[in-house]
Amino acid sequence: MAHHISAKKRIRSSEAKRVENRYYAKTMRNALRDFRALEDKAVATEKLPKMLSTIDKLAKRSVIHKNKASNLKSQLMKKVQAM
């Protein structure tokens, strides 16, 4: 158990950030699953910019790694082009 006030605060804030990051990561995974299930190219093309923006925001906040974000974006764009 931490003894210093700053260490106790760090534990509290780390836990709060962990919970928030898990929420955003899970939300992104659900959105990816729904996007990958799309069959219509017009709908996918319409939703692609919002999905890419979401991925970029999570990478900026360090919820996901920037390379993972790049890989995800690349996969999504390839999928839309292949439709």
Jmol script that loads the backbone (N, CA, C; Angstrom):
load data "model"
ATOM      1  N   MET A   1       0.848  -1.186   0.000  1.00  0.00           N
ATOM      2  CA  MET A   1       0.000   0.000   0.000  1.00  0.00           C
ATOM      3  C   MET A   1       0.882   1.234   0.000  1.00  0.00           C
ATOM      4  N   ALA A   2       0.468   2.229  -0.749  1.00  0.00           N
ATOM      5  CA  ALA A   2       1.222   3.470  -0.837  1.00  0.00           C
ATOM      6  C   ALA A   2       1.106   4.264   0.465  1.00  0.00           C
ATOM      7  N   HIS A   3       2.173   4.963   0.804  1.00  0.00           N
ATOM      8  CA  HIS A   3       2.185   5.748   2.037  1.00  0.00           C
ATOM      9  C   HIS A   3       2.170   7.255   1.776  1.00  0.00           C
ATOM     10  N   HIS A   4       2.678   7.672   0.635  1.00  0.00           N
ATOM     11  CA  HIS A   4       2.719   9.100   0.334  1.00  0.00           C
ATOM     12  C   HIS A   4       1.415   9.540  -0.314  1.00  0.00           C
ATOM     13  N   ILE A   5       1.050  10.757  -0.051  1.00  0.00           N
ATOM     14  CA  ILE A   5      -0.199  11.301  -0.594  1.00  0.00           C
ATOM     15  C   ILE A   5      -0.170  11.277  -2.115  1.00  0.00           C
ATOM     16  N   SER A   6       0.958  11.658  -2.694  1.00  0.00           N
ATOM     17  CA  SER A   6       1.048  11.698  -4.155  1.00  0.00           C
ATOM     18  C   SER A   6       0.930  10.292  -4.752  1.00  0.00           C
ATOM     19  N   ALA A   7       1.478   9.293  -4.083  1.00  0.00           N
ATOM     20  CA  ALA A   7       1.372   7.914  -4.569  1.00  0.00           C
ATOM     21  C   ALA A   7      -0.071   7.423  -4.489  1.00  0.00           C
ATOM     22  N   LYS A   8      -0.782   7.800  -3.437  1.00  0.00           N
ATOM     23  CA  LYS A   8      -2.187   7.420  -3.305  1.00  0.00           C
ATOM     24  C   LYS A   8      -3.025   8.070  -4.408  1.00  0.00           C
ATOM     25  N   LYS A   9      -2.722   9.329  -4.689  1.00  0.00           N
ATOM     26  CA  LYS A   9      -3.434  10.028  -5.751  1.00  0.00           C
ATOM     27  C   LYS A   9      -3.131   9.386  -7.100  1.00  0.00           C
ATOM     28  N   ARG A  10      -1.879   8.997  -7.311  1.00  0.00           N
ATOM     29  CA  ARG A  10      -1.489   8.360  -8.567  1.00  0.00           C
ATOM     30  C   ARG A  10      -2.282   7.062  -8.760  1.00  0.00           C
ATOM     31  N   ILE A  11      -2.461   6.306  -7.691  1.00  0.00           N
ATOM     32  CA  ILE A  11      -3.233   5.059  -7.773  1.00  0.00           C
ATOM     33  C   ILE A  11      -4.677   5.357  -8.173  1.00  0.00           C
ATOM     34  N   ARG A  12      -5.261   6.379  -7.542  1.00  0.00           N
ATOM     35  CA  ARG A  12      -6.647   6.728  -7.865  1.00  0.00           C
ATOM     36  C   ARG A  12      -6.782   7.191  -9.311  1.00  0.00           C
ATOM     37  N   SER A  13      -5.891   8.085  -9.728  1.00  0.00           N
ATOM     38  CA  SER A  13      -6.010   8.635 -11.079  1.00  0.00           C
ATOM     39  C   SER A  13      -5.697   7.584 -12.138  1.00  0.00           C
ATOM     40  N   SER A  14      -4.758   6.689 -11.847  1.00  0.00           N
ATOM     41  CA  SER A  14      -4.435   5.626 -12.796  1.00  0.00           C
ATOM     42  C   SER A  14      -5.626   4.703 -13.004  1.00  0.00           C
ATOM     43  N   GLU A  15      -6.303   4.381 -11.939  1.00  0.00           N
ATOM     44  CA  GLU A  15      -7.476   3.513 -12.037  1.00  0.00           C
ATOM     45  C   GLU A  15      -8.578   4.179 -12.849  1.00  0.00           C
ATOM     46  N   ALA A  16      -8.799   5.467 -12.608  1.00  0.00           N
ATOM     47  CA  ALA A  16      -9.826   6.190 -13.349  1.00  0.00           C
ATOM     48  C   ALA A  16      -9.484   6.226 -14.833  1.00  0.00           C
ATOM     49  N   LYS A  17      -8.223   6.483 -15.155  1.00  0.00           N
ATOM     50  CA  LYS A  17      -7.803   6.518 -16.558  1.00  0.00           C
ATOM     51  C   LYS A  17      -7.908   5.142 -17.198  1.00  0.00           C
ATOM     52  N   ARG A  18      -7.579   4.097 -16.446  1.00  0.00           N
ATOM     53  CA  ARG A  18      -7.653   2.731 -16.962  1.00  0.00           C
ATOM     54  C   ARG A  18      -9.083   2.383 -17.353  1.00  0.00           C
ATOM     55  N   VAL A  19     -10.023   2.717 -16.488  1.00  0.00           N
ATOM     56  CA  VAL A  19     -11.434   2.425 -16.756  1.00  0.00           C
ATOM     57  C   VAL A  19     -11.907   3.197 -17.985  1.00  0.00           C
ATOM     58  N   GLU A  20     -11.535   4.462 -18.071  1.00  0.00           N
ATOM     59  CA  GLU A  20     -11.939   5.282 -19.211  1.00  0.00           C
ATOM     60  C   GLU A  20     -11.335   4.761 -20.505  1.00  0.00           C
ATOM     61  N   ASN A  21     -10.055   4.394 -20.471  1.00  0.00           N
ATOM     62  CA  ASN A  21      -9.394   3.873 -21.664  1.00  0.00           C
ATOM     63  C   ASN A  21     -10.026   2.559 -22.115  1.00  0.00           C
ATOM     64  N   ARG A  22     -10.380   1.700 -21.155  1.00  0.00           N
ATOM     65  CA  ARG A  22     -11.032   0.437 -21.507  1.00  0.00           C
ATOM     66  C   ARG A  22     -12.377   0.690 -22.190  1.00  0.00           C
ATOM     67  N   TYR A  23     -13.111   1.690 -21.702  1.00  0.00           N
ATOM     68  CA  TYR A  23     -14.394   2.033 -22.304  1.00  0.00           C
ATOM     69  C   TYR A  23     -14.205   2.465 -23.756  1.00  0.00           C
ATOM     70  N   TYR A  24     -13.266   3.388 -23.994  1.00  0.00           N
ATOM     71  CA  TYR A  24     -13.046   3.887 -25.347  1.00  0.00           C
ATOM     72  C   TYR A  24     -12.521   2.794 -26.271  1.00  0.00           C
ATOM     73  N   ALA A  25     -11.644   1.926 -25.768  1.00  0.00           N
ATOM     74  CA  ALA A  25     -11.104   0.843 -26.597  1.00  0.00           C
ATOM     75  C   ALA A  25     -12.215  -0.136 -26.966  1.00  0.00           C
ATOM     76  N   LYS A  26     -13.079  -0.461 -26.025  1.00  0.00           N
ATOM     77  CA  LYS A  26     -14.178  -1.396 -26.294  1.00  0.00           C
ATOM     78  C   LYS A  26     -15.164  -0.778 -27.278  1.00  0.00           C
ATOM     79  N   THR A  27     -15.441   0.504 -27.126  1.00  0.00           N
ATOM     80  CA  THR A  27     -16.340   1.192 -28.043  1.00  0.00           C
ATOM     81  C   THR A  27     -15.775   1.150 -29.465  1.00  0.00           C
ATOM     82  N   MET A  28     -14.455   1.357 -29.593  1.00  0.00           N
ATOM     83  CA  MET A  28     -13.820   1.316 -30.900  1.00  0.00           C
ATOM     84  C   MET A  28     -13.917  -0.091 -31.499  1.00  0.00           C
ATOM     85  N   ARG A  29     -13.682  -1.122 -30.682  1.00  0.00           N
ATOM     86  CA  ARG A  29     -13.755  -2.491 -31.189  1.00  0.00           C
ATOM     87  C   ARG A  29     -15.168  -2.826 -31.677  1.00  0.00           C
ATOM     88  N   ASN A  30     -16.177  -2.361 -30.952  1.00  0.00           N
ATOM     89  CA  ASN A  30     -17.557  -2.586 -31.384  1.00  0.00           C
ATOM     90  C   ASN A  30     -17.848  -1.863 -32.694  1.00  0.00           C
ATOM     91  N   ALA A  31     -17.362  -0.635 -32.817  1.00  0.00           N
ATOM     92  CA  ALA A  31     -17.565   0.129 -34.049  1.00  0.00           C
ATOM     93  C   ALA A  31     -16.850  -0.546 -35.221  1.00  0.00           C
ATOM     94  N   LEU A  32     -15.647  -1.068 -34.973  1.00  0.00           N
ATOM     95  CA  LEU A  32     -14.913  -1.783 -36.023  1.00  0.00           C
ATOM     96  C   LEU A  32     -15.681  -3.023 -36.463  1.00  0.00           C
ATOM     97  N   ARG A  33     -16.212  -3.762 -35.505  1.00  0.00           N
ATOM     98  CA  ARG A  33     -16.974  -4.967 -35.823  1.00  0.00           C
ATOM     99  C   ARG A  33     -18.174  -4.613 -36.705  1.00  0.00           C
ATOM    100  N   ASP A  34     -18.895  -3.546 -36.344  1.00  0.00           N
ATOM    101  CA  ASP A  34     -20.053  -3.131 -37.123  1.00  0.00           C
ATOM    102  C   ASP A  34     -19.641  -2.657 -38.509  1.00  0.00           C
ATOM    103  N   PHE A  35     -18.514  -1.942 -38.583  1.00  0.00           N
ATOM    104  CA  PHE A  35     -18.043  -1.432 -39.877  1.00  0.00           C
ATOM    105  C   PHE A  35     -17.631  -2.579 -40.787  1.00  0.00           C
ATOM    106  N   ARG A  36     -16.941  -3.563 -40.233  1.00  0.00           N
ATOM    107  CA  ARG A  36     -16.484  -4.706 -41.036  1.00  0.00           C
ATOM    108  C   ARG A  36     -17.654  -5.548 -41.539  1.00  0.00           C
ATOM    109  N   ALA A  37     -18.778  -5.478 -40.851  1.00  0.00           N
ATOM    110  CA  ALA A  37     -19.955  -6.252 -41.255  1.00  0.00           C
ATOM    111  C   ALA A  37     -20.713  -5.593 -42.399  1.00  0.00           C
ATOM    112  N   LEU A  38     -20.372  -4.350 -42.729  1.00  0.00           N
ATOM    113  CA  LEU A  38     -21.079  -3.651 -43.803  1.00  0.00           C
ATOM    114  C   LEU A  38     -20.807  -4.333 -45.145  1.00  0.00           C
ATOM    115  N   GLU A  39     -21.833  -4.361 -45.989  1.00  0.00           N
ATOM    116  CA  GLU A  39     -21.708  -4.970 -47.310  1.00  0.00           C
ATOM    117  C   GLU A  39     -21.841  -3.939 -48.428  1.00  0.00           C
ATOM    118  N   ASP A  40     -22.523  -2.835 -48.157  1.00  0.00           N
ATOM    119  CA  ASP A  40     -22.785  -1.819 -49.171  1.00  0.00           C
ATOM    120  C   ASP A  40     -21.631  -0.818 -49.228  1.00  0.00           C
ATOM    121  N   LYS A  41     -21.052  -0.642 -50.405  1.00  0.00           N
ATOM    122  CA  LYS A  41     -19.898   0.245 -50.550  1.00  0.00           C
ATOM    123  C   LYS A  41     -20.267   1.706 -50.271  1.00  0.00           C
ATOM    124  N   ALA A  42     -21.452   2.120 -50.679  1.00  0.00           N
ATOM    125  CA  ALA A  42     -21.865   3.504 -50.465  1.00  0.00           C
ATOM    126  C   ALA A  42     -21.954   3.825 -48.974  1.00  0.00           C
ATOM    127  N   VAL A  43     -22.534   2.919 -48.219  1.00  0.00           N
ATOM    128  CA  VAL A  43     -22.662   3.119 -46.774  1.00  0.00           C
ATOM    129  C   VAL A  43     -21.283   3.104 -46.118  1.00  0.00           C
ATOM    130  N   ALA A  44     -20.436   2.173 -46.548  1.00  0.00           N
ATOM    131  CA  ALA A  44     -19.090   2.070 -45.978  1.00  0.00           C
ATOM    132  C   ALA A  44     -18.276   3.316 -46.286  1.00  0.00           C
ATOM    133  N   THR A  45     -18.389   3.811 -47.501  1.00  0.00           N
ATOM    134  CA  THR A  45     -17.660   5.026 -47.886  1.00  0.00           C
ATOM    135  C   THR A  45     -18.125   6.219 -47.069  1.00  0.00           C
ATOM    136  N   GLU A  46     -19.418   6.263 -46.766  1.00  0.00           N
ATOM    137  CA  GLU A  46     -19.973   7.352 -45.973  1.00  0.00           C
ATOM    138  C   GLU A  46     -19.484   7.293 -44.527  1.00  0.00           C
ATOM    139  N   LYS A  47     -19.366   6.077 -43.962  1.00  0.00           N
ATOM    140  CA  LYS A  47     -18.985   5.924 -42.560  1.00  0.00           C
ATOM    141  C   LYS A  47     -17.474   5.892 -42.333  1.00  0.00           C
ATOM    142  N   LEU A  48     -16.697   5.721 -43.401  1.00  0.00           N
ATOM    143  CA  LEU A  48     -15.246   5.587 -43.264  1.00  0.00           C
ATOM    144  C   LEU A  48     -14.580   6.788 -42.591  1.00  0.00           C
ATOM    145  N   PRO A  49     -14.865   8.035 -42.993  1.00  0.00           N
ATOM    146  CA  PRO A  49     -14.175   9.171 -42.345  1.00  0.00           C
ATOM    147  C   PRO A  49     -14.406   9.249 -40.835  1.00  0.00           C
ATOM    148  N   LYS A  50     -15.620   8.946 -40.395  1.00  0.00           N
ATOM    149  CA  LYS A  50     -15.909   8.985 -38.959  1.00  0.00           C
ATOM    150  C   LYS A  50     -15.129   7.896 -38.224  1.00  0.00           C
ATOM    151  N   MET A  51     -15.033   6.731 -38.831  1.00  0.00           N
ATOM    152  CA  MET A  51     -14.289   5.623 -38.218  1.00  0.00           C
ATOM    153  C   MET A  51     -12.801   5.971 -38.135  1.00  0.00           C
ATOM    154  N   LEU A  52     -12.252   6.541 -39.201  1.00  0.00           N
ATOM    155  CA  LEU A  52     -10.844   6.926 -39.205  1.00  0.00           C
ATOM    156  C   LEU A  52     -10.573   8.010 -38.165  1.00  0.00           C
ATOM    157  N   SER A  53     -11.502   8.925 -38.026  1.00  0.00           N
ATOM    158  CA  SER A  53     -11.363   9.990 -37.039  1.00  0.00           C
ATOM    159  C   SER A  53     -11.350   9.422 -35.624  1.00  0.00           C
ATOM    160  N   THR A  54     -12.218   8.457 -35.368  1.00  0.00           N
ATOM    161  CA  THR A  54     -12.272   7.820 -34.052  1.00  0.00           C
ATOM    162  C   THR A  54     -10.961   7.126 -33.729  1.00  0.00           C
ATOM    163  N   ILE A  55     -10.429   6.412 -34.701  1.00  0.00           N
ATOM    164  CA  ILE A  55      -9.158   5.711 -34.499  1.00  0.00           C
ATOM    165  C   ILE A  55      -8.041   6.708 -34.222  1.00  0.00           C
ATOM    166  N   ASP A  56      -8.014   7.796 -34.982  1.00  0.00           N
ATOM    167  CA  ASP A  56      -6.980   8.817 -34.780  1.00  0.00           C
ATOM    168  C   ASP A  56      -7.056   9.439 -33.388  1.00  0.00           C
ATOM    169  N   LYS A  57      -8.266   9.691 -32.916  1.00  0.00           N
ATOM    170  CA  LYS A  57      -8.436  10.280 -31.585  1.00  0.00           C
ATOM    171  C   LYS A  57      -7.906   9.355 -30.499  1.00  0.00           C
ATOM    172  N   LEU A  58      -8.175   8.064 -30.640  1.00  0.00           N
ATOM    173  CA  LEU A  58      -7.704   7.112 -29.641  1.00  0.00           C
ATOM    174  C   LEU A  58      -6.181   6.994 -29.669  1.00  0.00           C
ATOM    175  N   ALA A  59      -5.599   7.077 -30.845  1.00  0.00           N
ATOM    176  CA  ALA A  59      -4.137   7.033 -30.944  1.00  0.00           C
ATOM    177  C   ALA A  59      -3.530   8.292 -30.333  1.00  0.00           C
ATOM    178  N   LYS A  60      -4.181   9.416 -30.541  1.00  0.00           N
ATOM    179  CA  LYS A  60      -3.683  10.678 -29.982  1.00  0.00           C
ATOM    180  C   LYS A  60      -3.714  10.656 -28.461  1.00  0.00           C
ATOM    181  N   ARG A  61      -4.735  10.011 -27.893  1.00  0.00           N
ATOM    182  CA  ARG A  61      -4.862   9.912 -26.434  1.00  0.00           C
ATOM    183  C   ARG A  61      -4.068   8.745 -25.852  1.00  0.00           C
ATOM    184  N   SER A  62      -3.372   8.005 -26.703  1.00  0.00           N
ATOM    185  CA  SER A  62      -2.573   6.839 -26.300  1.00  0.00           C
ATOM    186  C   SER A  62      -3.426   5.707 -25.736  1.00  0.00           C
ATOM    187  N   VAL A  63      -4.666   5.611 -26.182  1.00  0.00           N
ATOM    188  CA  VAL A  63      -5.489   4.471 -25.812  1.00  0.00           C
ATOM    189  C   VAL A  63      -5.024   3.265 -26.631  1.00  0.00           C
ATOM    190  N   ILE A  64      -4.712   3.519 -27.909  1.00  0.00           N
ATOM    191  CA  ILE A  64      -4.104   2.492 -28.755  1.00  0.00           C
ATOM    192  C   ILE A  64      -2.806   3.065 -29.306  1.00  0.00           C
ATOM    193  N   HIS A  65      -1.905   2.202 -29.717  1.00  0.00           N
ATOM    194  CA  HIS A  65      -0.608   2.629 -30.242  1.00  0.00           C
ATOM    195  C   HIS A  65      -0.792   3.237 -31.623  1.00  0.00           C
ATOM    196  N   LYS A  66       0.066   4.181 -31.984  1.00  0.00           N
ATOM    197  CA  LYS A  66      -0.073   4.863 -33.273  1.00  0.00           C
ATOM    198  C   LYS A  66       0.107   3.897 -34.447  1.00  0.00           C
ATOM    199  N   ASN A  67       0.961   2.881 -34.285  1.00  0.00           N
ATOM    200  CA  ASN A  67       1.134   1.910 -35.368  1.00  0.00           C
ATOM    201  C   ASN A  67      -0.106   1.045 -35.525  1.00  0.00           C
ATOM    202  N   LYS A  68      -0.729   0.687 -34.415  1.00  0.00           N
ATOM    203  CA  LYS A  68      -1.977  -0.087 -34.484  1.00  0.00           C
ATOM    204  C   LYS A  68      -3.043   0.742 -35.187  1.00  0.00           C
ATOM    205  N   ALA A  69      -3.089   2.026 -34.880  1.00  0.00           N
ATOM    206  CA  ALA A  69      -4.058   2.903 -35.526  1.00  0.00           C
ATOM    207  C   ALA A  69      -3.822   2.929 -37.035  1.00  0.00           C
ATOM    208  N   SER A  70      -2.572   3.040 -37.435  1.00  0.00           N
ATOM    209  CA  SER A  70      -2.249   3.054 -38.865  1.00  0.00           C
ATOM    210  C   SER A  70      -2.655   1.753 -39.537  1.00  0.00           C
ATOM    211  N   ASN A  71      -2.376   0.637 -38.867  1.00  0.00           N
ATOM    212  CA  ASN A  71      -2.734  -0.661 -39.439  1.00  0.00           C
ATOM    213  C   ASN A  71      -4.247  -0.811 -39.574  1.00  0.00           C
ATOM    214  N   LEU A  72      -4.982  -0.383 -38.555  1.00  0.00           N
ATOM    215  CA  LEU A  72      -6.437  -0.472 -38.615  1.00  0.00           C
ATOM    216  C   LEU A  72      -7.000   0.385 -39.750  1.00  0.00           C
ATOM    217  N   LYS A  73      -6.497   1.598 -39.868  1.00  0.00           N
ATOM    218  CA  LYS A  73      -6.970   2.499 -40.912  1.00  0.00           C
ATOM    219  C   LYS A  73      -6.685   1.920 -42.290  1.00  0.00           C
ATOM    220  N   SER A  74      -5.508   1.354 -42.454  1.00  0.00           N
ATOM    221  CA  SER A  74      -5.127   0.753 -43.727  1.00  0.00           C
ATOM    222  C   SER A  74      -6.056  -0.405 -44.077  1.00  0.00           C
ATOM    223  N   GLN A  75      -6.334  -1.262 -43.097  1.00  0.00           N
ATOM    224  CA  GLN A  75      -7.227  -2.405 -43.331  1.00  0.00           C
ATOM    225  C   GLN A  75      -8.618  -1.942 -43.747  1.00  0.00           C
ATOM    226  N   LEU A  76      -9.114  -0.908 -43.061  1.00  0.00           N
ATOM    227  CA  LEU A  76     -10.455  -0.425 -43.373  1.00  0.00           C
ATOM    228  C   LEU A  76     -10.533   0.168 -44.774  1.00  0.00           C
ATOM    229  N   MET A  77      -9.507   0.938 -45.133  1.00  0.00           N
ATOM    230  CA  MET A  77      -9.507   1.556 -46.482  1.00  0.00           C
ATOM    231  C   MET A  77      -9.387   0.492 -47.568  1.00  0.00           C
ATOM    232  N   LYS A  78      -8.582  -0.545 -47.314  1.00  0.00           N
ATOM    233  CA  LYS A  78      -8.457  -1.625 -48.274  1.00  0.00           C
ATOM    234  C   LYS A  78      -9.791  -2.355 -48.440  1.00  0.00           C
ATOM    235  N   LYS A  79     -10.502  -2.557 -47.328  1.00  0.00           N
ATOM    236  CA  LYS A  79     -11.787  -3.248 -47.376  1.00  0.00           C
ATOM    237  C   LYS A  79     -12.789  -2.458 -48.202  1.00  0.00           C
ATOM    238  N   VAL A  80     -12.827  -1.143 -47.997  1.00  0.00           N
ATOM    239  CA  VAL A  80     -13.779  -0.311 -48.743  1.00  0.00           C
ATOM    240  C   VAL A  80     -13.429  -0.318 -50.227  1.00  0.00           C
ATOM    241  N   GLN A  81     -12.133  -0.235 -50.536  1.00  0.00           N
ATOM    242  CA  GLN A  81     -11.723  -0.249 -51.952  1.00  0.00           C
ATOM    243  C   GLN A  81     -12.041  -1.574 -52.634  1.00  0.00           C
ATOM    244  N   ALA A  82     -11.965  -2.665 -51.868  1.00  0.00           N
ATOM    245  CA  ALA A  82     -12.200  -3.985 -52.450  1.00  0.00           C
ATOM    246  C   ALA A  82     -13.684  -4.287 -52.672  1.00  0.00           C
ATOM    247  N   MET A  83     -14.565  -3.486 -52.088  1.00  0.00           N
ATOM    248  CA  MET A  83     -16.010  -3.754 -52.230  1.00  0.00           C
ATOM    249  C   MET A  83     -16.457  -3.550 -53.682  1.00  0.00           C
TER     250      MET A  83
END
end "model"
wireframe off; spacefill off
backbone 0.3
color backbone group
